């Protein structure tokens, strides 16, 4: 027997359980990667992307790695980013931290948009909007306007670009966050960590946004 084949922790139940859980997590990530890449005919880039120009990635946490999946023949305007990050939670009673992954997506647009943010509307945003009128209201898309807070640098231009689009279809993704700048749209479907169901929702949101914004 090769000495390198000897497992010094073969009898350590905690180590073996940790290894099993890590292997399951690695398989989950691989399965989610396959789902996204096969759906949009993407492949992994050897170049680490730079997302510093966008605000959404900055809200995730301490980022450990960014992996880009793109269409090598430009057949799709969609790019997917698998983000490895550190999370932490602190309260008066306890603290916790760990490592996780999530999806971000971007779409190359054919028209230039003003800087725009779209995110879940809360009671706080609604109250603020009563006084400062900062939200863009799409009267033809009441479901959308009731669910999301929209702020932009150019209300007239954004309204002109989106008014005839099926915005109400985006209400299927109530936790989504969208950032549009020029000819690129950055988004995430929710703040959930990577898993099969959030990945399916991420794929569906990407398709909707390509149809609506592309």
Beta strands, then each sheet from edge to edge (+ up, - down):
strand 1: 43-44
strand 2: 62-70
strand 3: 78-90
strand 4: 95-120
strand 5: 148-152
strand 6: 177-188
sheet 1: 1+ 2- 3+ 4- 5+
sheet 2: 1+ 2- 3+ 4- 6+
end
